[in-house]
Amino acid sequence: MIDTHSHLFDPSFENDLETCIQNCMVHNVKKIILVGFSHKTNELAYDYSQKYKVFYPTAGLHPSEATKNYSKDVCILKEFLKRHRVYAIGECGLDYHYGKDNELEQKKLFEEQIQLAIELDLPLIVHMRDATKDTFDLLSKYKGQVRGVMHCFSGSLEMAKEFIKLGFYISLGGPVTFKNAKESKKIAAELDIDKLLIETDCPYLAPVPKRGERNESSYVVYVLDEIAKLRQIDKDELEIILERNTENLFKLEA
């Protein structure tokens, strides 16, 4: 298995990171996309990947990083990417959950990273929260040029299909295991299986039966199990398909 979205550099893992990595090996989670979202975490993701072969780093600027100095931040990101090998741009995107005070800056920061992903021929890892229309409209401008994944997707099946048309995979995490996650379960059951990915987004959004606890990458097994149950497919078969999807998008080395 591959956890396509992890933040194992989070301070909550500083005392047991090695144990978490060992848990992954026990559960056959052999590769982890370690996702940066700020200048500091981009550095951490890369540094961790140099120490542990299981990690594949990304670099990006989350919408919470969007300020009036977004141009300077993009320049810093570009300089980082000149010196460091990463597997995706992101996570980046739009998040209006706490308001739209920096809506303009978010859009500009996101679009700069879309263009950067195209320039470097890298996939995008897209964060979208309460901003479906604006996210879709921005990505639509680059249809045929951009590819990537809608991380921890929480929209409708219909919108998932629209994002697929733009060149994106749909990634499901812990929420698909929640009893009231009807739309996520519908996506898991009905979406084109060749466009699905799985993730944890750890340390957040732990799946059932670990809900409420700190999430970790080995818990991606619960996401796999739930999707296999919903699709009525053998878990081993599903694992092979999801691994292939992930390899196709991120072009991971063995």
Secondary structure, DSSP 8 states (H G I E B T S, - for coil): -EEEEE-TTSGGGTTTHHHHHHHHHHTT--EEEE---SHHHHHHHHHHHHH-TTEEE-B---GGG--TTHHHHHHHHHHHHHHS--S-EEEEEEE-TT-STTHHHHHHHHHHHHHHHHHHT--EEEEEES-HHHHHHHHHTTTTT--EEETT--S-HHHHHHHHHTTEEEEE-GGGGSTT-HHHHHHHHHS-GGGEEE---BTSS--TTSTTS---GGGHHHHHHHHHHHHT--HHHHHHHHHHHHHHHH----
